[in-house]
Amino acid sequence: MEGKKDIITITHVISGGSVDTLAKSIADKLNANFISTDTRVFSDGESKQKLEGKITNNSRVIIVQSLYMPVDTNLFRLLCLISKAKEYTSDITVVIPYVGYARQDAEFLSGEIITIKVLGILLKKAGAKKIIVVDIHSTKGLKMLGTQTTNVTAVPVLARYFDSMQLENPIVISPDKGGTKRAEHFAKELGCGLLILEKSRDRKTGVVRIKTKKADIVKGRDVIIIDDMISTGGSIVKASEFLKKQHSNKIFAACTHALLVEGAKTKIRKAGVSKIISANTIPNKTAIIVDVSDAIVQYLKK
Ligand code: R5P
């Protein structure tokens, strides 16, 4: 129309520094302006952040930050970046590929604090309008983060990794009942069967036990254990020891978030797992990494 100018909204993708490669890949795929962050840490542990680029007024800002270790530091840096972006725009989307504090989504023991709820409050108060997460621990937790929150899944991209492998009558394993939906999705993507292990964890001692009916169906078959995250490796180790007792063939561990703390890699290998495959929500040199940026960008384009 004559006299009416097209309004072009500039998109900036700011990386909080925890997953720079993923953030850059998101920016490139969106044709957005990438802004990295220069971060210094003072001797008392405080962070000083500086944007390495300019945010333009009323632009669209996407901030990418994963909340792995040091969790509190990465979280505070994210809150600071949101608050900085708010000086220029209210159109702020936060992409949190790995959401720390998501496992505490209930008061399991009296007096515990539901951290995922607190995280939702902090992000909203800081100025986040929309939140995108990847394979958050639970739907319950997702709801507590707020209404404008979307969960993206890395399951299809993890499944594609196995497409070219010559697997022996593969079967997908969920290490616990909580992972049933994820494992069903993964098994559907791979076009193979599924077994759900019955895992119980003592909330006080942390001791994990597994018992499952009809587990002998894994005999002689390649198994792929799928979980949302591998932290200390305890769940994967228990599952693979159990599967080995049932005479399974090769064991693979696939997850979205490979935290791999407390010597998890060594423990998992010792337990007989031949490969760990994870998405790039947390940088690491141990797992085989698959890229989840396409799935995230798909939602950011909506
Ligand atoms: C538990 O419910 C989660 O889905 C994971 O199985 C668990 O957090 C993994 O932790 P770890 O590797 O320490 O057993």
py3Dmol code that shows the C-alpha trace and the ligand (Angstrom):
import py3Dmol

protein = """\
ATOM      1  CA  MET A   1       0.000   0.000   0.000  1.00  0.00           C
ATOM      2  CA  GLU A   2       1.321   3.460  -0.901  1.00  0.00           C
ATOM      3  CA  GLY A   3       2.902   5.377   1.962  1.00  0.00           C
ATOM      4  CA  LYS A   4       2.999   2.351   4.214  1.00  0.00           C
ATOM      5  CA  LYS A   5       6.463   1.019   5.033  1.00  0.00           C
ATOM      6  CA  ASP A   6       7.119  -2.677   5.640  1.00  0.00           C
ATOM      7  CA  ILE A   7       8.054  -3.288   9.244  1.00  0.00           C
ATOM      8  CA  ILE A   8      11.016  -5.650   9.432  1.00  0.00           C
ATOM      9  CA  THR A   9      11.689  -7.108  12.844  1.00  0.00           C
ATOM     10  CA  ILE A  10      15.345  -7.892  13.440  1.00  0.00           C
ATOM     11  CA  THR A  11      16.050 -11.106  15.331  1.00  0.00           C
ATOM     12  CA  HIS A  12      19.038 -11.328  17.642  1.00  0.00           C
ATOM     13  CA  VAL A  13      20.229 -14.640  19.058  1.00  0.00           C
ATOM     14  CA  ILE A  14      22.234 -14.139  22.234  1.00  0.00           C
ATOM     15  CA  SER A  15      24.372 -16.955  23.540  1.00  0.00           C
ATOM     16  CA  GLY A  16      24.829 -17.138  27.301  1.00  0.00           C
ATOM     17  CA  GLY A  17      28.066 -19.077  26.749  1.00  0.00           C
ATOM     18  CA  SER A  18      27.004 -22.547  27.888  1.00  0.00           C
ATOM     19  CA  VAL A  19      26.104 -23.894  24.424  1.00  0.00           C
ATOM     20  CA  ASP A  20      27.743 -21.490  21.964  1.00  0.00           C
ATOM     21  CA  THR A  21      27.845 -23.908  19.033  1.00  0.00           C
ATOM     22  CA  LEU A  22      24.155 -24.747  19.319  1.00  0.00           C
ATOM     23  CA  ALA A  23      23.248 -21.050  19.723  1.00  0.00           C
ATOM     24  CA  LYS A  24      25.295 -20.129  16.629  1.00  0.00           C
ATOM     25  CA  SER A  25      23.664 -22.887  14.638  1.00  0.00           C
ATOM     26  CA  ILE A  26      20.194 -21.625  15.677  1.00  0.00           C
ATOM     27  CA  ALA A  27      21.162 -18.059  14.666  1.00  0.00           C
ATOM     28  CA  ASP A  28      22.458 -19.209  11.272  1.00  0.00           C
ATOM     29  CA  LYS A  29      19.341 -21.258  10.552  1.00  0.00           C
ATOM     30  CA  LEU A  30      17.134 -18.285  11.454  1.00  0.00           C
ATOM     31  CA  ASN A  31      19.295 -15.857   9.497  1.00  0.00           C
ATOM     32  CA  ALA A  32      19.510 -13.883  12.730  1.00  0.00           C
ATOM     33  CA  ASN A  33      22.150 -11.613  14.200  1.00  0.00           C
ATOM     34  CA  PHE A  34      24.335 -13.681  16.546  1.00  0.00           C
ATOM     35  CA  ILE A  35      25.535 -11.980  19.729  1.00  0.00           C
ATOM     36  CA  SER A  36      28.045 -13.779  21.904  1.00  0.00           C
ATOM     37  CA  THR A  37      28.760 -12.904  25.508  1.00  0.00           C
ATOM     38  CA  ASP A  38      32.133 -12.087  26.976  1.00  0.00           C
ATOM     39  CA  THR A  39      32.122 -13.452  30.512  1.00  0.00           C
ATOM     40  CA  ARG A  40      34.706 -12.813  33.224  1.00  0.00           C
ATOM     41  CA  VAL A  41      34.638 -14.395  36.647  1.00  0.00           C
ATOM     42  CA  PHE A  42      35.960 -12.414  39.624  1.00  0.00           C
ATOM     43  CA  SER A  43      37.978 -14.157  42.333  1.00  0.00           C
ATOM     44  CA  ASP A  44      34.919 -14.182  44.607  1.00  0.00           C
ATOM     45  CA  GLY A  45      32.997 -16.171  41.996  1.00  0.00           C
ATOM     46  CA  GLU A  46      30.791 -13.378  40.634  1.00  0.00           C
ATOM     47  CA  SER A  47      30.335 -13.190  36.856  1.00  0.00           C
ATOM     48  CA  LYS A  48      30.665 -10.072  34.743  1.00  0.00           C
ATOM     49  CA  GLN A  49      28.995 -10.360  31.349  1.00  0.00           C
ATOM     50  CA  LYS A  50      29.283  -8.109  28.317  1.00  0.00           C
ATOM     51  CA  LEU A  51      27.334  -8.459  25.097  1.00  0.00           C
ATOM     52  CA  GLU A  52      29.604  -8.619  22.050  1.00  0.00           C
ATOM     53  CA  GLY A  53      27.035  -6.878  19.847  1.00  0.00           C
ATOM     54  CA  LYS A  54      24.129  -4.455  19.981  1.00  0.00           C
ATOM     55  CA  ILE A  55      20.465  -5.246  20.553  1.00  0.00           C
ATOM     56  CA  THR A  56      18.224  -2.958  18.515  1.00  0.00           C
ATOM     57  CA  ASN A  57      15.078  -1.436  19.958  1.00  0.00           C
ATOM     58  CA  ASN A  58      11.844  -3.416  19.606  1.00  0.00           C
ATOM     59  CA  SER A  59      13.663  -6.345  18.025  1.00  0.00           C
ATOM     60  CA  ARG A  60      13.026 -10.035  18.643  1.00  0.00           C
ATOM     61  CA  VAL A  61      15.539 -11.469  21.081  1.00  0.00           C
ATOM     62  CA  ILE A  62      16.238 -15.166  21.560  1.00  0.00           C
ATOM     63  CA  ILE A  63      18.558 -16.079  24.429  1.00  0.00           C
ATOM     64  CA  VAL A  64      20.141 -19.539  24.437  1.00  0.00           C
ATOM     65  CA  GLN A  65      21.485 -20.923  27.697  1.00  0.00           C
ATOM     66  CA  SER A  66      21.663 -24.466  29.093  1.00  0.00           C
ATOM     67  CA  LEU A  67      21.387 -24.949  32.835  1.00  0.00           C
ATOM     68  CA  TYR A  68      24.042 -27.561  33.515  1.00  0.00           C
ATOM     69  CA  MET A  69      26.982 -27.248  35.898  1.00  0.00           C
ATOM     70  CA  PRO A  70      27.654 -24.754  37.402  1.00  0.00           C
ATOM     71  CA  VAL A  71      23.846 -24.628  37.389  1.00  0.00           C
ATOM     72  CA  ASP A  72      23.317 -21.597  39.629  1.00  0.00           C
ATOM     73  CA  THR A  73      25.945 -19.584  37.775  1.00  0.00           C
ATOM     74  CA  ASN A  74      24.509 -20.432  34.355  1.00  0.00           C
ATOM     75  CA  LEU A  75      21.036 -19.598  35.637  1.00  0.00           C
ATOM     76  CA  PHE A  76      22.073 -16.237  37.061  1.00  0.00           C
ATOM     77  CA  ARG A  77      23.866 -15.361  33.815  1.00  0.00           C
ATOM     78  CA  LEU A  78      20.664 -16.189  31.928  1.00  0.00           C
ATOM     79  CA  LEU A  79      18.584 -13.969  34.211  1.00  0.00           C
ATOM     80  CA  CYS A  80      21.081 -11.123  33.700  1.00  0.00           C
ATOM     81  CA  LEU A  81      20.859 -11.501  29.918  1.00  0.00           C
ATOM     82  CA  ILE A  82      17.059 -11.453  29.979  1.00  0.00           C
ATOM     83  CA  SER A  83      17.138  -8.334  32.112  1.00  0.00           C
ATOM     84  CA  LYS A  84      19.591  -6.686  29.681  1.00  0.00           C
ATOM     85  CA  ALA A  85      17.420  -7.581  26.662  1.00  0.00           C
ATOM     86  CA  LYS A  86      14.391  -6.117  28.433  1.00  0.00           C
ATOM     87  CA  GLU A  87      15.996  -2.665  28.210  1.00  0.00           C
ATOM     88  CA  TYR A  88      15.398  -2.840  24.437  1.00  0.00           C
ATOM     89  CA  THR A  89      12.405  -5.092  23.830  1.00  0.00           C
ATOM     90  CA  SER A  90       9.646  -7.133  25.395  1.00  0.00           C
ATOM     91  CA  ASP A  91       9.802  -9.795  22.650  1.00  0.00           C
ATOM     92  CA  ILE A  92      12.111 -12.156  24.522  1.00  0.00           C
ATOM     93  CA  THR A  93      12.238 -15.914  23.960  1.00  0.00           C
ATOM     94  CA  VAL A  94      14.463 -18.031  26.123  1.00  0.00           C
ATOM     95  CA  VAL A  95      15.779 -21.326  24.758  1.00  0.00           C
ATOM     96  CA  ILE A  96      16.929 -23.615  27.555  1.00  0.00           C
ATOM     97  CA  PRO A  97      18.182 -26.806  25.879  1.00  0.00           C
ATOM     98  CA  TYR A  98      18.865 -28.499  29.214  1.00  0.00           C
ATOM     99  CA  VAL A  99      16.668 -27.410  32.106  1.00  0.00           C
ATOM    100  CA  GLY A 100      18.429 -27.896  35.409  1.00  0.00           C
ATOM    101  CA  TYR A 101      16.255 -28.011  38.533  1.00  0.00           C
ATOM    102  CA  ALA A 102      13.532 -29.852  36.579  1.00  0.00           C
ATOM    103  CA  ARG A 103      13.747 -33.124  38.499  1.00  0.00           C
ATOM    104  CA  GLN A 104      12.355 -31.525  41.638  1.00  0.00           C
ATOM    105  CA  ASP A 105       8.822 -31.144  40.280  1.00  0.00           C
ATOM    106  CA  ALA A 106       7.051 -32.181  43.493  1.00  0.00           C
ATOM    107  CA  GLU A 107       7.469 -32.110  47.252  1.00  0.00           C
ATOM    108  CA  PHE A 108       8.618 -35.760  47.436  1.00  0.00           C
ATOM    109  CA  LEU A 109       9.633 -35.404  51.060  1.00  0.00           C
ATOM    110  CA  SER A 110       7.908 -32.927  53.312  1.00  0.00           C
ATOM    111  CA  GLY A 111       9.728 -29.585  53.400  1.00  0.00           C
ATOM    112  CA  GLU A 112      11.367 -29.906  49.979  1.00  0.00           C
ATOM    113  CA  ILE A 113      11.179 -26.965  47.580  1.00  0.00           C
ATOM    114  CA  ILE A 114       9.750 -27.445  44.079  1.00  0.00           C
ATOM    115  CA  THR A 115      12.645 -25.892  42.202  1.00  0.00           C
ATOM    116  CA  ILE A 116      11.128 -26.023  38.717  1.00  0.00           C
ATOM    117  CA  LYS A 117       8.322 -23.794  39.962  1.00  0.00           C
ATOM    118  CA  VAL A 118      10.837 -21.290  41.338  1.00  0.00           C
ATOM    119  CA  LEU A 119      12.677 -21.333  38.007  1.00  0.00           C
ATOM    120  CA  GLY A 120       9.437 -20.467  36.173  1.00  0.00           C
ATOM    121  CA  ILE A 121       8.818 -17.519  38.505  1.00  0.00           C
ATOM    122  CA  LEU A 122      12.371 -16.192  38.061  1.00  0.00           C
ATOM    123  CA  LEU A 123      12.300 -16.406  34.260  1.00  0.00           C
ATOM    124  CA  LYS A 124       8.942 -14.677  34.039  1.00  0.00           C
ATOM    125  CA  LYS A 125       9.888 -11.926  36.497  1.00  0.00           C
ATOM    126  CA  ALA A 126      13.131 -11.287  34.629  1.00  0.00           C
ATOM    127  CA  GLY A 127      11.159 -10.725  31.404  1.00  0.00           C
ATOM    128  CA  ALA A 128      11.024 -13.996  29.449  1.00  0.00           C
ATOM    129  CA  LYS A 129       7.857 -14.031  27.343  1.00  0.00           C
ATOM    130  CA  LYS A 130       8.272 -17.461  25.758  1.00  0.00           C
ATOM    131  CA  ILE A 131      10.342 -20.439  26.836  1.00  0.00           C
ATOM    132  CA  ILE A 132      11.534 -23.329  24.669  1.00  0.00           C
ATOM    133  CA  VAL A 133      13.054 -26.376  26.331  1.00  0.00           C
ATOM    134  CA  VAL A 134      14.289 -29.722  25.037  1.00  0.00           C
ATOM    135  CA  ASP A 135      13.012 -32.982  26.524  1.00  0.00           C
ATOM    136  CA  ILE A 136      12.293 -31.541  29.946  1.00  0.00           C
ATOM    137  CA  HIS A 137      12.207 -34.143  32.707  1.00  0.00           C
ATOM    138  CA  SER A 138       8.413 -34.159  33.123  1.00  0.00           C
ATOM    139  CA  THR A 139       5.202 -32.696  31.703  1.00  0.00           C
ATOM    140  CA  LYS A 140       4.375 -31.641  35.231  1.00  0.00           C
ATOM    141  CA  GLY A 141       7.557 -29.567  35.379  1.00  0.00           C
ATOM    142  CA  LEU A 142       6.869 -28.104  31.942  1.00  0.00           C
ATOM    143  CA  LYS A 143       3.522 -26.794  33.134  1.00  0.00           C
ATOM    144  CA  MET A 144       5.137 -25.250  36.193  1.00  0.00           C
ATOM    145  CA  LEU A 145       7.560 -23.267  34.014  1.00  0.00           C
ATOM    146  CA  GLY A 146       4.635 -21.205  32.711  1.00  0.00           C
ATOM    147  CA  THR A 147       1.991 -21.044  30.041  1.00  0.00           C
ATOM    148  CA  GLN A 148       4.112 -19.884  27.107  1.00  0.00           C
ATOM    149  CA  THR A 149       6.453 -22.859  27.315  1.00  0.00           C
ATOM    150  CA  THR A 150       7.130 -25.388  24.560  1.00  0.00           C
ATOM    151  CA  ASN A 151       8.923 -28.690  24.855  1.00  0.00           C
ATOM    152  CA  VAL A 152      10.924 -29.782  21.804  1.00  0.00           C
ATOM    153  CA  THR A 153      12.017 -33.375  21.531  1.00  0.00           C
ATOM    154  CA  ALA A 154      15.358 -34.772  20.403  1.00  0.00           C
ATOM    155  CA  VAL A 155      13.899 -38.291  20.116  1.00  0.00           C
ATOM    156  CA  PRO A 156      13.568 -38.357  16.272  1.00  0.00           C
ATOM    157  CA  VAL A 157      17.103 -37.053  15.736  1.00  0.00           C
ATOM    158  CA  LEU A 158      18.472 -39.584  18.269  1.00  0.00           C
ATOM    159  CA  ALA A 159      16.610 -42.378  16.479  1.00  0.00           C
ATOM    160  CA  ARG A 160      18.038 -41.330  13.089  1.00  0.00           C
ATOM    161  CA  TYR A 161      21.539 -42.067  14.443  1.00  0.00           C
ATOM    162  CA  PHE A 162      20.663 -45.771  14.644  1.00  0.00           C
ATOM    163  CA  ASP A 163      19.139 -45.959  11.138  1.00  0.00           C
ATOM    164  CA  SER A 164      22.374 -46.832   9.391  1.00  0.00           C
ATOM    165  CA  MET A 165      23.482 -49.383  12.009  1.00  0.00           C
ATOM    166  CA  GLN A 166      23.137 -53.092  11.451  1.00  0.00           C
ATOM    167  CA  LEU A 167      21.393 -53.892  14.722  1.00  0.00           C
ATOM    168  CA  GLU A 168      20.540 -57.430  15.847  1.00  0.00           C
ATOM    169  CA  ASN A 169      16.730 -57.587  16.293  1.00  0.00           C
ATOM    170  CA  PRO A 170      16.804 -54.313  18.297  1.00  0.00           C
ATOM    171  CA  ILE A 171      14.562 -53.515  21.229  1.00  0.00           C
ATOM    172  CA  VAL A 172      14.127 -50.177  23.015  1.00  0.00           C
ATOM    173  CA  ILE A 173      14.373 -50.083  26.809  1.00  0.00           C
ATOM    174  CA  SER A 174      12.979 -47.476  29.148  1.00  0.00           C
ATOM    175  CA  PRO A 175      14.936 -47.609  32.420  1.00  0.00           C
ATOM    176  CA  ASP A 176      11.782 -46.669  34.360  1.00  0.00           C
ATOM    177  CA  LYS A 177       8.024 -46.214  34.016  1.00  0.00           C
ATOM    178  CA  GLY A 178       8.417 -42.431  33.945  1.00  0.00           C
ATOM    179  CA  GLY A 179      10.183 -42.706  30.588  1.00  0.00           C
ATOM    180  CA  THR A 180       7.423 -44.772  28.931  1.00  0.00           C
ATOM    181  CA  LYS A 181       6.135 -42.089  26.512  1.00  0.00           C
ATOM    182  CA  ARG A 182       9.651 -41.162  25.414  1.00  0.00           C
ATOM    183  CA  ALA A 183      10.573 -44.826  24.857  1.00  0.00           C
ATOM    184  CA  GLU A 184       7.324 -45.472  22.954  1.00  0.00           C
ATOM    185  CA  HIS A 185       8.084 -42.528  20.677  1.00  0.00           C
ATOM    186  CA  PHE A 186      11.668 -43.723  20.166  1.00  0.00           C
ATOM    187  CA  ALA A 187      10.568 -47.317  19.434  1.00  0.00           C
ATOM    188  CA  LYS A 188       8.008 -46.007  16.923  1.00  0.00           C
ATOM    189  CA  GLU A 189      10.692 -43.925  15.190  1.00  0.00           C
ATOM    190  CA  LEU A 190      12.899 -47.015  14.971  1.00  0.00           C
ATOM    191  CA  GLY A 191      10.040 -49.368  14.141  1.00  0.00           C
ATOM    192  CA  CYS A 192      10.906 -51.888  16.845  1.00  0.00           C
ATOM    193  CA  GLY A 193       9.640 -53.315  20.145  1.00  0.00           C
ATOM    194  CA  LEU A 194       9.838 -51.928  23.648  1.00  0.00           C
ATOM    195  CA  LEU A 195      10.426 -53.029  27.243  1.00  0.00           C
ATOM    196  CA  ILE A 196       9.739 -50.836  30.276  1.00  0.00           C
ATOM    197  CA  LEU A 197      11.870 -51.626  33.313  1.00  0.00           C
ATOM    198  CA  GLU A 198      10.397 -51.171  36.757  1.00  0.00           C
ATOM    199  CA  LYS A 199      12.882 -49.055  38.666  1.00  0.00           C
ATOM    200  CA  SER A 200      12.474 -47.829  42.179  1.00  0.00           C
ATOM    201  CA  ARG A 201      14.702 -45.308  43.935  1.00  0.00           C
ATOM    202  CA  ASP A 202      14.863 -44.879  47.702  1.00  0.00           C
ATOM    203  CA  ARG A 203      14.304 -41.136  48.151  1.00  0.00           C
ATOM    204  CA  LYS A 204      16.477 -41.062  51.261  1.00  0.00           C
ATOM    205  CA  THR A 205      19.411 -43.321  50.355  1.00  0.00           C
ATOM    206  CA  GLY A 206      19.230 -42.961  46.555  1.00  0.00           C
ATOM    207  CA  VAL A 207      19.553 -46.767  46.144  1.00  0.00           C
ATOM    208  CA  VAL A 208      18.004 -47.956  42.854  1.00  0.00           C
ATOM    209  CA  ARG A 209      16.382 -51.382  42.286  1.00  0.00           C
ATOM    210  CA  ILE A 210      15.041 -52.981  39.100  1.00  0.00           C
ATOM    211  CA  LYS A 211      12.497 -55.780  38.689  1.00  0.00           C
ATOM    212  CA  THR A 212      10.583 -56.511  35.490  1.00  0.00           C
ATOM    213  CA  LYS A 213       8.300 -59.242  34.190  1.00  0.00           C
ATOM    214  CA  LYS A 214       9.015 -60.891  30.809  1.00  0.00           C
ATOM    215  CA  ALA A 215      12.477 -59.297  30.659  1.00  0.00           C
ATOM    216  CA  ASP A 216      13.845 -62.432  28.966  1.00  0.00           C
ATOM    217  CA  ILE A 217      12.557 -61.078  25.625  1.00  0.00           C
ATOM    218  CA  VAL A 218      15.852 -59.165  25.347  1.00  0.00           C
ATOM    219  CA  LYS A 219      17.856 -62.407  25.031  1.00  0.00           C
ATOM    220  CA  GLY A 220      20.256 -62.250  22.070  1.00  0.00           C
ATOM    221  CA  ARG A 221      18.973 -58.836  20.985  1.00  0.00           C
ATOM    222  CA  ASP A 222      20.691 -55.458  20.683  1.00  0.00           C
ATOM    223  CA  VAL A 223      19.161 -53.108  23.233  1.00  0.00           C
ATOM    224  CA  ILE A 224      18.949 -49.313  23.220  1.00  0.00           C
ATOM    225  CA  ILE A 225      18.252 -47.760  26.595  1.00  0.00           C
ATOM    226  CA  ILE A 226      16.651 -44.342  26.187  1.00  0.00           C
ATOM    227  CA  ASP A 227      16.484 -41.762  28.970  1.00  0.00           C
ATOM    228  CA  ASP A 228      16.010 -38.008  29.199  1.00  0.00           C
ATOM    229  CA  MET A 229      19.336 -37.541  30.936  1.00  0.00           C
ATOM    230  CA  ILE A 230      22.371 -39.432  32.142  1.00  0.00           C
ATOM    231  CA  SER A 231      23.785 -37.793  35.222  1.00  0.00           C
ATOM    232  CA  THR A 232      25.864 -40.069  37.497  1.00  0.00           C
ATOM    233  CA  GLY A 233      25.099 -42.995  35.199  1.00  0.00           C
ATOM    234  CA  GLY A 234      23.481 -44.925  38.065  1.00  0.00           C
ATOM    235  CA  SER A 235      20.218 -45.595  36.210  1.00  0.00           C
ATOM    236  CA  ILE A 236      21.943 -46.736  33.006  1.00  0.00           C
ATOM    237  CA  VAL A 237      24.401 -48.931  34.940  1.00  0.00           C
ATOM    238  CA  LYS A 238      21.549 -50.636  36.839  1.00  0.00           C
ATOM    239  CA  ALA A 239      19.582 -51.126  33.633  1.00  0.00           C
ATOM    240  CA  SER A 240      22.503 -52.548  31.667  1.00  0.00           C
ATOM    241  CA  GLU A 241      23.534 -54.897  34.486  1.00  0.00           C
ATOM    242  CA  PHE A 242      19.953 -56.135  34.567  1.00  0.00           C
ATOM    243  CA  LEU A 243      19.829 -56.540  30.762  1.00  0.00           C
ATOM    244  CA  LYS A 244      23.137 -58.411  30.712  1.00  0.00           C
ATOM    245  CA  LYS A 245      21.713 -60.880  33.251  1.00  0.00           C
ATOM    246  CA  GLN A 246      18.905 -61.487  30.741  1.00  0.00           C
ATOM    247  CA  HIS A 247      21.603 -62.247  28.106  1.00  0.00           C
ATOM    248  CA  SER A 248      21.010 -59.267  25.863  1.00  0.00           C
ATOM    249  CA  ASN A 249      23.450 -58.668  23.002  1.00  0.00           C
ATOM    250  CA  LYS A 250      25.000 -55.167  22.462  1.00  0.00           C
ATOM    251  CA  ILE A 251      23.858 -52.363  24.767  1.00  0.00           C
ATOM    252  CA  PHE A 252      23.556 -48.724  23.656  1.00  0.00           C
ATOM    253  CA  ALA A 253      22.553 -45.757  25.799  1.00  0.00           C
ATOM    254  CA  ALA A 254      20.753 -42.840  24.152  1.00  0.00           C
ATOM    255  CA  CYS A 255      19.752 -39.666  25.956  1.00  0.00           C
ATOM    256  CA  THR A 256      18.993 -36.032  25.283  1.00  0.00           C
ATOM    257  CA  HIS A 257      21.173 -34.633  28.062  1.00  0.00           C
ATOM    258  CA  ALA A 258      24.550 -36.216  28.792  1.00  0.00           C
ATOM    259  CA  LEU A 259      25.572 -34.610  32.069  1.00  0.00           C
ATOM    260  CA  LEU A 260      27.952 -37.485  32.804  1.00  0.00           C
ATOM    261  CA  VAL A 261      29.131 -36.479  36.271  1.00  0.00           C
ATOM    262  CA  GLU A 262      31.018 -38.454  38.937  1.00  0.00           C
ATOM    263  CA  GLY A 263      32.863 -40.725  36.510  1.00  0.00           C
ATOM    264  CA  ALA A 264      29.648 -41.772  34.746  1.00  0.00           C
ATOM    265  CA  LYS A 265      31.458 -42.557  31.494  1.00  0.00           C
ATOM    266  CA  THR A 266      33.771 -45.143  33.095  1.00  0.00           C
ATOM    267  CA  LYS A 267      30.949 -46.720  35.118  1.00  0.00           C
ATOM    268  CA  ILE A 268      28.705 -46.982  32.047  1.00  0.00           C
ATOM    269  CA  ARG A 269      31.444 -48.530  29.881  1.00  0.00           C
ATOM    270  CA  LYS A 270      32.284 -50.975  32.704  1.00  0.00           C
ATOM    271  CA  ALA A 271      28.625 -51.980  32.848  1.00  0.00           C
ATOM    272  CA  GLY A 272      28.860 -53.104  29.210  1.00  0.00           C
ATOM    273  CA  VAL A 273      27.418 -50.160  27.274  1.00  0.00           C
ATOM    274  CA  SER A 274      29.226 -49.884  23.946  1.00  0.00           C
ATOM    275  CA  LYS A 275      28.147 -46.351  22.942  1.00  0.00           C
ATOM    276  CA  ILE A 276      26.512 -43.315  24.502  1.00  0.00           C
ATOM    277  CA  ILE A 277      24.549 -41.158  22.065  1.00  0.00           C
ATOM    278  CA  SER A 278      23.228 -37.775  23.144  1.00  0.00           C
ATOM    279  CA  ALA A 279      21.874 -34.492  21.782  1.00  0.00           C
ATOM    280  CA  ASN A 280      23.977 -31.316  21.886  1.00  0.00           C
ATOM    281  CA  THR A 281      22.113 -29.680  24.785  1.00  0.00           C
ATOM    282  CA  ILE A 282      25.256 -30.026  26.902  1.00  0.00           C
ATOM    283  CA  PRO A 283      28.723 -29.939  25.342  1.00  0.00           C
ATOM    284  CA  ASN A 284      30.767 -33.067  26.012  1.00  0.00           C
ATOM    285  CA  LYS A 285      33.511 -35.148  24.483  1.00  0.00           C
ATOM    286  CA  THR A 286      32.294 -38.515  25.753  1.00  0.00           C
ATOM    287  CA  ALA A 287      29.061 -39.121  23.910  1.00  0.00           C
ATOM    288  CA  ILE A 288      28.374 -39.294  20.190  1.00  0.00           C
ATOM    289  CA  ILE A 289      26.535 -36.049  19.611  1.00  0.00           C
ATOM    290  CA  VAL A 290      23.489 -35.476  17.421  1.00  0.00           C
ATOM    291  CA  ASP A 291      22.293 -31.964  16.568  1.00  0.00           C
ATOM    292  CA  VAL A 292      18.902 -30.815  17.873  1.00  0.00           C
ATOM    293  CA  SER A 293      19.031 -27.295  16.366  1.00  0.00           C
ATOM    294  CA  ASP A 294      16.613 -28.074  13.506  1.00  0.00           C
ATOM    295  CA  ALA A 295      13.915 -29.160  15.940  1.00  0.00           C
ATOM    296  CA  ILE A 296      14.384 -25.977  18.014  1.00  0.00           C
ATOM    297  CA  VAL A 297      14.388 -23.716  14.943  1.00  0.00           C
ATOM    298  CA  GLN A 298      11.177 -25.304  13.711  1.00  0.00           C
ATOM    299  CA  TYR A 299       9.418 -23.954  16.834  1.00  0.00           C
ATOM    300  CA  LEU A 300      11.164 -20.590  16.711  1.00  0.00           C
ATOM    301  CA  LYS A 301       9.856 -20.097  13.154  1.00  0.00           C
ATOM    302  CA  LYS A 302       6.239 -20.597  14.280  1.00  0.00           C
TER     303      LYS A 302
END
"""
ligand_1 = """\
14
R5P
C 15.164 -40.129 36.438
O 13.975 -40.152 36.670
C 15.742 -39.582 35.174
O 14.901 -39.794 34.081
C 17.095 -40.193 34.885
O 16.942 -41.580 34.754
C 18.054 -39.922 36.020
O 17.977 -38.584 36.406
C 19.464 -40.216 35.572
O 20.322 -39.940 36.643
P 21.556 -40.878 36.958
O 22.367 -40.968 35.690
O 22.273 -40.180 38.058
O 21.002 -42.193 37.376
"""
view = py3Dmol.view(width=600, height=400)
view.addModel(protein, "pdb")
view.setStyle({"model": 0}, {"cartoon": {"style": "trace"}})
view.addModel(ligand_1, "xyz")
view.setStyle({"model": 1}, {"stick": {}})
view.zoomTo()
view.show()
